[in-house]
């Protein structure tokens, strides 16, 4: 470990030299021995040298019986979903006790390719958070969309030599794996010997066996306990997820027992800044698990030791001699609220705030190329209809899930055009290619978003991040879309020709260059405006962003049109 | 994995191609999901392709509800202690369900250095057992003995490129680690990133913290549950051991709970051929654990998943798609008696016998240089005494433990010489340097071996493997020693000038070139002869072999004299 001096660490452990820092009177949550026991913790440089009593130190903090757990590890997160870059994301999560994250930068990779990934690595390098990158395996997610970049196995191998790149991120093309497509297997081969994470919503039976047999080692898409149990049987490590738009934790907690827990980890996947700041990250998941009756030691293992073992981090995940002094100090085992956070033996956050709380954007100017290439002249959302009585396929949004239903509804036809019908919660949706490739516009209808009037637009749309718009009428849709184009990407709410709220995301159309608190404030304005227009999801922007993700069943919309995910093909709007 | 063809494995998993072998109607001991569930197991080449139902295959075996567990893994074994080389050892343990072993060839390394290790690797290569080698870290164990070879860090790194070498074996020089000796730390550095196993009997408190902080990750020397618990707290994985002469399993089982078990493994360390053939190996330990009330699933994890995880074997340790089809089939969960054993999908043993049961020595002639260099003229066991009433230090052998007590007794003096006094179970012991280096003879007394007359001799004496002799009189000692020298090493029992039994071990003075069954038969003869003379340990040869091991407390005898292990120095015989 960098900064570790073994002879000195040994001298401190023996008690022959004073420690740099001594945490006295701790209740140590020892995830290895499976106990919570009294101990003093002697730290030398970045590592724990000794646990026990009788140590001396240059600096001593009396914890007065507070608990000390290992720093939390988020097993799978797309930092871009926080709408801020890694160093600013760190300001949000480190005070919560999260000290390590494994991130899949596939949002920015879909916009800017390897340059986008390198931007994330560079930004993370200056941050008070240990950020590890899994190489995005599916850029684009499929050929049924137009993305800003394409990463083949030959591109991904360039990442293998980056010291912060761990393995291969969620292999979402599960049909490609199961059916043995050469291009997908080439990516597995390129990452042979590294951790390869999975993504296989609803996969079962023989096809699940095939997916697991490929060497992919995890899944974070389970929505039911039975699905999780079958995946555990197949040998996959199951990540329990509590994203902003996929709140699966409570449904999966029945799977957690002292016998199964070692194969389970916690991850946030996608959490927006409001949820991060107001609810939390992995710490929130640990709290929920404890509140739902999981043994606190096991709940903490899910967010520390288990992801450390999954990712083969042997230097962290437990508070024992020789490991990094990444520590969370808290007073109440059930509340699990970080009071002090140590990273490599340094106190980096206290009482929910960074010790050095300068917003990172002040010290690091961030510039990325313009990524929103939309010609206002071509923004036409017209859907021509053959006649009255026609039925259309409709995306059925499901609250707090990434899955959609595939519905059919009678279309509302006005002047030979199929239009939104807010009275039946039938809104128009458009996906506008924004990378400057082909100017495609995919059009369709969605149920479950609830707008009575107006429109919402965003350049955050998994995973291609085209410009997606949902609205009650075409004028509002156009206003919202143009508001987003103006700021070089972002999110907006409009009604008629008025822009009601906006959140600029000039960094790749995905992230803000403002402090996370300001982004959170802007987002509240945005959500309030959308809810005032009738939007029903907690976060209609997050919901919308996944309606364009054609790797999660059942029916999705991309710039190329409606995608039947089970059949994995474009299907016509009219039935 | 060699022999694995991923596209075909996927096709079998999907059910599109027939499996090579289908095990129908299994009760699958699923150590990952923590259940025992019904399943058919479809095997493609060396790996499990699918678990479930509805698979077709070229060959089907109906298991009629029998249990299928992963092949057992012995986490730490000195194969030399079986008195046969690896391929013959395989004939003993594979029918028991042991399919992988991690071996530390430090016995032969102490005799023949790297050449000895390469002999073991070569011999194992042809065997129906997956043998992995940890590089011996402590050759010689200490400088308080004379060994046949010396391996420094610079020698050990030559092993790093051997594909069958995993990591660094038990670092027995725990004082060297704790006190930060440069030569020992150099070995750790050489194996940075590999698994480094430990050995720290009785280490506690600050010094245990230091040992754990060094990056050493395991210990297999615990004798009490409290010792094991403290080592778990310090972050060490604890191997529960049931060796022929160190039966620690039952004493440690109270540590095994569903919360602690993931940090626990099973190992045999040293088991002689009689125990292997008549009692078993890891299978025996699983049986004992179950009989003592451990949940069978946990007992099986201790011998499968847990060592696989410790050694980072991601291709075995569980019966799930994508892992090696190393399987044990058995009928009774409590009895855990292997009926069929599969290695990489091939049936290799049935009903306790190898399918191909040719003793390995017939197909592989083994030749090693002569290693017993003892001049009969210099075999003098005389201990001159200053006068009557003198007290001597005495090794106190403890049944079934490697630890000894450090006793003092009044010496029996005859004609100015200190002699054995069998009436008080005070026998003479000699350690004769046999590598042709210096001809040293260390002399002392031992209590707890029980011979009323005669002597026993052996060239198996951990870890230097000098010629060790214990007897009730000097003539018997000389007869036994010469009997062993004659056969180029081995073990013998003598009374006066008569050799009563012998077991030749011409391979490095450690192993026989005969089939293991024949070695077992010879050993029975040897033990019977020793017991007839009054020897009290179950295996007086195994007991004797550890009385010369100066890394396990308290008092030991080497060719250089009596060693006080706590003080780590030579102490005089007379107090």
Interface residues (C-beta under 8 A of the other chain):
Chain A: X6 X7 X9 X10 X11 X13 X14 X15 X30 X32 X33 X34 X35 X37 X42 X47 X48 X49 X50 X51 X52 X54 X55 X177 X178 X179 X180 X185 X188 X205 X206 X207 X209 X210 X212 X213 X214 X215 X217 X229 X232 X233 X234 X235 X257 X258 X259 X260 X262 X263 X297 X298 X309 X312 X314 X318 X320 X321 X322 X323
Chain B: X6 X7 X9 X10 X11 X13 X14 X15 X30 X32 X33 X34 X35 X37 X42 X47 X48 X49 X50 X51 X52 X54 X55 X177 X178 X179 X180 X185 X188 X205 X206 X207 X209 X210 X212 X213 X214 X215 X217 X229 X232 X233 X234 X235 X257 X258 X259 X260 X262 X263 X297 X298 X309 X312 X314 X318 X320 X321 X322 X323
